[in-house]
Amino acid sequence: MTESAMTGATLPVAFVDDDAELRRANAQTLALAGFRPLPFESATAALAAIDASFAGVVVTDLRMPGMDGMDLYRRLAALDPDLPVILVTGHGDIATAVEAMREGVYDFLAKPFAADRLIQSVRRAAEKRALVMENRRLRAAAEAAEPDSPLIGDAPAIRRLRETLRAIADADVDVLVVGETGSGKEVVAGLLHRLSRRQVREFVALNCAALPESVIESELFGHEPGAFTGAQKKRVGLIEHSSGGTLFLDEIESMPLGTQARLLRVLERREVMPVGANIVRAVDLRVVAAAKVDLGDPRQRAGFREDLYHRLNVVTLRVPPLRERRADVPLLFAHFQARAAQRFRREAPALTEPVRRHLLEHDWPGNVRELVHFAERVVLGLAEVGAAPPAAAPDGASLPERVERYEAGLIREALARHRGDVRSTLEALGLPRKTFYDKLQRYGISRSSYEG
């Protein structure tokens, strides 16, 4: 995390001292370092202005008339035990300050202290406070989020997806859901079912790649007794079973050609004929099909029927991969971590800097499924995430390669923290606009994927 991204011009630092000259001098030092100083002449005045939502750091003198620094610390600790308090002491009070640190004071500064010493201590405390506040924000957001976990988030693509789902839920149109492996296509189909009037009937799912060609037709269309060797009893197929509800066909690109022809007829006529039967049966059908390839591209469609593609493609919903909505990853992680903690009966651990860095920098090729497993490993204490520098380069990488990976990591981190806002990101990184865009292009970073 960059210093500028962490401290920021808006991070407040309460400086409590009854000496007006010291307040002025240190407030100026803090302002020059990029903080927002809040000077207070007394502990009572500081307490009146600080509550548990205070996102900054408190620096207080130990010896003051009325309420002293230790009393102020204890009052603040009762308000929020995670609020970092830095104690300013005279030389004669160092033993008291050491004892205060055992009690929970974050740090102490012995007078007279250099400006750099103050800034270093405040920056470290600010990093700790930022992680605490981020943990609280993520947990609160995860608790308030809908249970449809892959759709949690504020990325524009996810907001559009949620809006489209609500708009088409009660329209009896077939839907094609497109997305990479692990992105949550079945969850999207399930949500579409729950939002529709069809929720009172069955949601029936079939993975077309999981069944051999000799079985899939019987599973879908059903069969009559004696229709083939071993067919001793009548079987109602999944199409008929889903009548009035929703039929979800996952990995439909894997469906055999012969079955595709029969499915096309069902979609066009809304009637099904079981294997071995002579009479068709009407069905109240809604099909949601999912594919991990672009069926609109003839090169990717391969053996998939073009007419079936167009019949399914009344409405297409695209589920974006996690790398296109990086700003949503910490929120999703918090949701999955809370769910895993409940499942394993463990306390959900606080977000650490190495884990936070991994969430923002990893490309998540397995998408939501990979993130779920990572959250489970974190809860179980099995996540192999070290405290290495951001975007650590592989062994053998040259110095320029290491520098580039580190720089790319800092840019991604700043974009995520400022939710893709260009002006704030430029200020945090201290880069000219043209240089910033040149670096985005060089490292293949999509700014829009961090918007939210």
C-alpha positions in Angstrom: 0.0 0.0 0.0 1.4 3.4 -1.0 2.0 5.9 1.8 -0.1 8.5 -0.1 -2.9 6.1 -0.7 -2.9 5.1 2.9 -2.6 8.5 4.5 -4.5 10.6 2.0 -5.3 14.3 2.4 -8.6 13.4 4.3 -7.2 11.1 7.0 -7.8 12.9 10.3 -5.3 13.0 13.1 -6.5 14.4 16.4 -3.6 16.2 18.2 -4.4 16.9 21.8 -2.2 19.3 23.8 -2.9 22.3 26.1 0.1 24.1 24.6 -1.2 26.3 21.8 2.2 26.7 20.2 2.9 23.0 20.1 -0.6 22.4 18.7 0.1 24.9 15.8 3.6 23.5 15.0 2.5 19.9 15.0 -0.7 20.6 13.1 1.5 22.1 10.4 3.8 19.1 10.4 0.9 16.7 10.0 -0.7 18.8 7.2 2.6 18.9 5.2 2.7 15.1 5.5 -0.7 14.8 3.8 -2.9 14.4 7.0 -5.9 16.4 8.1 -4.9 17.7 11.6 -7.6 18.2 14.2 -6.1 20.2 17.1 -7.7 20.1 20.5 -6.7 22.0 23.6 -8.1 19.5 26.0 -9.0 15.8 26.4 -12.6 16.8 27.0 -12.8 18.7 23.7 -11.3 15.7 21.9 -13.8 13.3 23.4 -16.7 15.4 22.3 -15.6 15.2 18.7 -14.4 11.5 18.5 -16.6 8.5 18.3 -16.2 4.8 17.2 -16.5 5.8 13.5 -13.4 8.0 13.7 -11.2 6.8 10.9 -8.0 8.3 12.0 -5.3 8.4 14.8 -5.2 10.2 18.1 -2.0 11.9 19.4 -2.2 13.2 22.9 0.0 14.7 25.5 0.3 12.8 28.8 0.3 15.7 31.2 -2.6 18.1 30.8 -4.9 19.9 33.3 -8.2 18.2 34.0 -8.3 14.9 32.2 -4.8 13.7 31.4 -3.6 11.6 28.4 -4.0 8.2 30.1 -7.5 9.0 31.2 -8.3 10.1 27.6 -6.8 6.8 26.3 -8.9 4.7 28.6 -12.1 6.6 27.6 -11.2 6.2 23.9 -10.4 2.5 24.4 -13.8 1.9 26.0 -15.3 3.7 23.0 -13.3 1.7 20.5 -10.5 -0.6 21.6 -9.0 -0.6 18.1 -8.5 3.2 17.9 -4.7 3.8 17.9 -3.6 6.4 20.5 0.0 7.8 20.5 1.1 9.2 23.8 3.5 12.2 24.0 5.5 12.3 27.2 8.3 14.1 28.9 11.6 12.3 29.8 10.5 11.8 33.4 7.4 9.9 32.2 9.0 7.3 30.0 8.4 4.5 32.6 4.7 5.5 32.6 4.6 5.5 28.8 6.1 2.0 28.7 3.5 0.8 31.1 0.8 2.5 29.0 1.9 0.6 26.0 1.4 -2.7 27.9 -2.1 -1.4 28.6 -2.7 -0.9 24.9 -1.4 2.5 23.9 -0.1 2.2 20.3 3.2 4.2 20.7 4.8 7.0 22.7 6.9 9.9 21.7 9.4 11.4 24.2 9.7 15.2 24.1 11.4 16.8 22.3 10.7 14.6 19.2 11.6 15.2 15.6 8.9 15.8 13.1 9.9 12.7 11.2 9.4 10.6 14.3 5.9 11.9 14.7 5.0 11.3 11.0 6.5 7.7 11.0 4.5 6.8 14.1 1.3 8.3 12.8 1.7 6.5 9.4 2.1 3.1 11.0 -0.9 3.8 13.2 -2.8 5.0 10.2 -2.1 1.7 8.3 -3.4 -0.3 11.3 -6.5 1.9 11.6 -7.2 1.7 7.8 -7.2 -2.2 8.0 -9.5 -2.1 11.0 -12.0 0.2 9.3 -11.7 -1.8 6.1 -12.5 -5.0 8.0 -15.6 -3.3 9.6 -16.8 -1.9 6.3 -16.5 -5.2 4.5 -18.2 -7.2 7.3 -21.1 -4.8 7.5 -21.5 -4.8 3.7 -21.3 -8.5 3.5 -23.9 -8.9 6.2 -26.2 -6.4 4.4 -25.7 -8.0 1.0 -28.1 -10.3 -0.7 -27.3 -14.0 -0.4 -26.6 -14.3 -4.2 -22.9 -14.0 -3.5 -21.4 -13.7 -7.0 -23.7 -10.8 -7.7 -22.6 -8.8 -4.6 -20.7 -5.6 -5.5 -20.9 -2.2 -7.1 -19.0 -2.7 -10.3 -21.1 -1.3 -13.3 -21.3 -4.7 -15.0 -22.7 -6.3 -11.9 -25.2 -3.5 -11.3 -26.4 -3.8 -14.9 -26.7 -7.6 -14.5 -28.8 -7.3 -11.4 -31.0 -4.7 -13.1 -31.5 -6.9 -16.2 -32.4 -9.9 -14.1 -35.1 -8.0 -12.3 -36.4 -6.6 -15.6 -36.7 -9.9 -17.4 -37.6 -12.1 -14.4 -41.3 -12.4 -15.3 -40.9 -12.3 -19.0 -41.2 -15.9 -20.3 -38.2 -15.7 -22.6 -35.4 -18.2 -22.8 -32.0 -16.8 -21.6 -28.4 -17.5 -22.4 -25.9 -16.9 -19.6 -22.3 -16.5 -20.7 -19.3 -16.4 -18.4 -16.0 -18.1 -17.6 -15.7 -21.2 -15.5 -16.5 -20.5 -11.8 -18.0 -17.0 -12.4 -21.4 -17.9 -11.0 -23.6 -18.7 -14.0 -25.8 -21.2 -12.1 -26.3 -18.7 -9.3 -27.5 -16.2 -11.9 -29.9 -18.7 -13.3 -31.2 -19.6 -9.8 -31.7 -15.9 -9.0 -33.6 -15.4 -12.2 -35.9 -18.3 -11.1 -36.4 -16.9 -7.6 -37.2 -13.4 -8.9 -39.9 -14.8 -11.3 -43.4 -16.0 -10.7 -42.0 -19.5 -11.5 -40.4 -19.6 -8.1 -43.3 -21.7 -6.8 -42.3 -24.6 -9.1 -39.0 -26.5 -9.6 -35.6 -25.2 -10.6 -34.1 -28.1 -12.5 -30.4 -28.1 -13.4 -28.5 -30.4 -15.7 -24.8 -30.2 -16.7 -24.7 -31.3 -20.3 -21.0 -32.2 -20.1 -21.5 -34.6 -17.2 -23.7 -37.2 -19.0 -22.8 -39.5 -21.9 -24.7 -39.2 -25.1 -26.5 -42.5 -24.5 -28.1 -41.1 -21.3 -28.7 -37.4 -21.9 -31.8 -37.8 -24.1 -33.5 -40.1 -21.5 -32.6 -37.5 -18.8 -34.0 -34.6 -20.7 -37.0 -36.0 -22.6 -37.9 -39.0 -20.4 -38.8 -42.5 -21.7 -41.6 -45.0 -21.9 -41.2 -48.6 -20.6 -39.4 -50.7 -23.2 -38.1 -47.7 -25.1 -34.6 -49.3 -24.9 -32.8 -52.1 -23.2 -33.1 -51.6 -19.4 -36.0 -49.1 -19.7 -38.3 -51.1 -17.4 -40.3 -48.2 -16.0 -41.6 -44.9 -17.3 -39.4 -42.0 -16.6 -40.4 -38.3 -16.5 -37.7 -36.3 -18.2 -36.2 -33.1 -16.7 -38.0 -30.9 -19.4 -41.4 -32.2 -18.3 -40.4 -32.1 -14.6 -39.4 -28.4 -14.9 -42.8 -27.5 -16.5 -44.0 -24.3 -14.7 -40.6 -23.7 -13.3 -37.1 -23.2 -14.8 -34.8 -25.6 -16.7 -31.1 -24.8 -16.4 -28.8 -26.4 -18.9 -25.2 -25.8 -18.0 -22.3 -26.2 -20.5 -24.9 -26.4 -23.3 -22.0 -26.2 -25.8 -21.3 -29.8 -24.8 -24.7 -31.1 -25.8 -24.6 -33.8 -28.6 -25.8 -32.7 -32.0 -28.7 -35.1 -32.1 -30.0 -33.9 -28.7 -29.6 -30.3 -29.9 -32.0 -31.0 -32.8 -34.6 -32.5 -30.4 -34.2 -29.6 -27.9 -34.7 -27.0 -30.7 -38.0 -28.6 -31.5 -39.1 -28.5 -27.9 -38.2 -24.8 -27.6 -40.1 -23.9 -30.8 -43.3 -25.9 -30.0 -43.2 -26.0 -26.2 -44.0 -29.7 -26.2 -42.0 -32.8 -25.5 -42.1 -36.4 -26.7 -40.4 -38.9 -24.4 -38.2 -41.6 -25.9 -40.4 -44.5 -27.1 -43.6 -42.4 -26.9 -46.0 -41.5 -29.7 -47.9 -38.7 -28.1 -46.4 -35.2 -27.4 -47.0 -33.5 -24.0 -47.3 -29.7 -23.7 -44.9 -28.1 -21.3 -44.8 -24.6 -19.7 -41.1 -24.2 -20.2 -38.5 -21.6 -19.5 -34.9 -22.5 -20.4 -31.8 -20.8 -19.0 -28.8 -22.1 -20.8 -25.2 -21.4 -19.8 -22.0 -21.6 -21.9 -18.4 -20.9 -21.0 -17.6 -20.0 -24.7 -19.0 -17.4 -27.0 -21.6 -19.2 -29.0 -22.0 -16.2 -31.2 -18.5 -16.8 -32.6 -18.6 -19.6 -35.2 -15.0 -20.5 -34.3 -15.9 -21.1 -30.7 -19.3 -22.5 -31.4 -17.8 -25.4 -33.3 -20.4 -28.2 -33.4 -23.2 -26.2 -31.8 -26.2 -25.6 -34.0 -26.5 -22.0 -35.1 -30.3 -22.2 -35.2 -30.4 -23.4 -31.6 -28.0 -20.6 -30.6 -30.3 -18.0 -32.1 -33.4 -19.6 -30.5 -31.7 -19.5 -27.1 -30.2 -16.0 -27.6 -33.4 -14.1 -26.9 -31.7 -12.5 -23.9 -28.0 -12.9 -23.2 -26.6 -12.2 -19.7 -22.8 -11.9 -19.3 -21.3 -12.7 -15.9 -18.0 -10.7 -15.7 -14.9 -12.4 -14.4 -13.4 -11.2 -11.2 -10.4 -9.5 -12.9 -12.9 -7.1 -14.5 -14.3 -6.1 -11.2 -11.4 -6.1 -8.8 -12.9 -3.5 -6.5 -15.7 -6.0 -5.6 -13.2 -8.8 -4.6 -12.7 -7.7 -0.9 -16.4 -7.5 -0.4 -17.0 -10.9 -1.9 -14.2 -12.3 0.1 -15.7 -10.9 3.3 -19.0 -12.6 2.5 -17.4 -15.9 1.7 -15.2 -15.7 4.8 -18.2 -15.1 7.1 -20.0 -18.0 5.5 -17.0 -20.3 5.9 -16.5 -19.2 9.5 -20.1 -20.2 10.3 -19.7 -23.5 8.4 -16.4 -24.4 10.2 -17.5 -22.9 13.5 -14.5 -20.7 13.6 -14.0 -17.0 14.2 -13.5 -15.1 11.0 -10.0 -13.7 11.1 -9.3 -10.0 10.5 -8.2 -8.9 7.1 -4.4 -8.7 7.1 -2.2 -6.7 4.7 -0.8 -9.7 2.9 -4.4 -11.1 2.3 -5.7 -7.7 1.3 -2.8 -7.3 -1.2 -3.5 -10.8 -2.6 -7.2 -10.1 -3.1 -6.4 -7.0 -5.1 -3.5 -8.2 -7.2 -4.4 -11.8 -8.0 -6.1 -12.4 -11.4 -8.5 -15.1 -10.0 -8.6 -17.4 -13.1 -11.0 -19.6 -11.2 -13.2 -16.6 -10.5 -15.8 -16.9 -7.7 -15.2 -20.6 -7.1 -11.4 -19.9 -6.5 -12.2 -17.0 -4.2 -14.6 -19.2 -2.2 -11.9 -21.8 -1.6 -9.4 -19.1 -0.7 -11.7 -17.7 1.9 -12.2 -21.1 3.4 -8.4 -21.7 3.6 -8.0 -18.3 5.3 -10.6 -19.2 7.9 -8.9 -22.6 8.5 -5.5 -20.9 8.7 -4.2 -22.7 5.6 -3.8 -19.8 3.2 -0.3 -19.6 1.9 -0.1 -15.8 1.7 3.2 -14.4 2.8 4.2 -10.8 3.8 6.2 -10.4 0.6 6.3 -7.0 -1.1 3.5 -6.2 -3.6 3.6 -8.2 -6.8 6.8 -10.0 -5.9 8.6 -11.1 -9.1 9.5 -14.8 -9.7 13.0 -16.0 -9.0 15.4 -15.1 -11.8 13.5 -12.0 -12.9 15.6 -9.1 -13.9 15.7 -5.8 -11.9 13.6 -4.0 -14.5 11.0 -6.8 -14.4 10.8 -6.7 -10.6 10.4 -2.9 -10.7 7.6 -3.1 -13.3 5.7 -5.8 -11.3 6.0 -3.7 -8.2 4.8 -0.6 -10.0 1.9 -2.4 -11.6 0.9 -3.7 -8.1 0.9 -0.2 -6.6 -1.2 1.2 -9.5 -3.8 -1.6 -9.1 -3.8 -1.0 -5.4 -4.4 2.8 -5.8 -7.2 2.2 -8.4 -9.0 -0.3 -6.1 -8.7 2.1 -3.1 -10.1 5.0 -5.1 -12.7 2.8 -6.9 -11.2 3.7 -10.3 -11.5 7.5 -9.9 -8.7 9.0 -12.0 -8.2 12.3 -10.2 -7.9 10.6 -6.7 -5.6 7.9 -8.1 -3.3 10.4 -9.8 -3.1 12.4 -6.5 -2.3 9.2 -4.6 0.4 8.1 -7.0 1.8 11.5 -7.8 1.7 10.8 -11.5 0.9 13.1 -14.5 -2.2 12.0 -16.3 -0.4 11.0 -19.6 2.2 9.0 -17.7 -0.6 7.3 -15.8 -2.4 6.2 -18.9 0.8 5.1 -20.6 1.4 2.8 -17.6 -2.1 1.4 -17.7 -1.5 0.5 -21.3 1.9 -1.0 -20.6 0.7 -3.2 -17.8 -2.6 -4.1 -19.4 -4.6 -2.6 -16.5 -8.3 -1.7 -17.1 -9.2 1.3 -15.1 -13.0 0.8 -15.7 -12.9 -2.6 -13.9 -12.2 -0.8 -10.6 -15.1 1.6 -10.9 -18.0 1.3 -8.4 
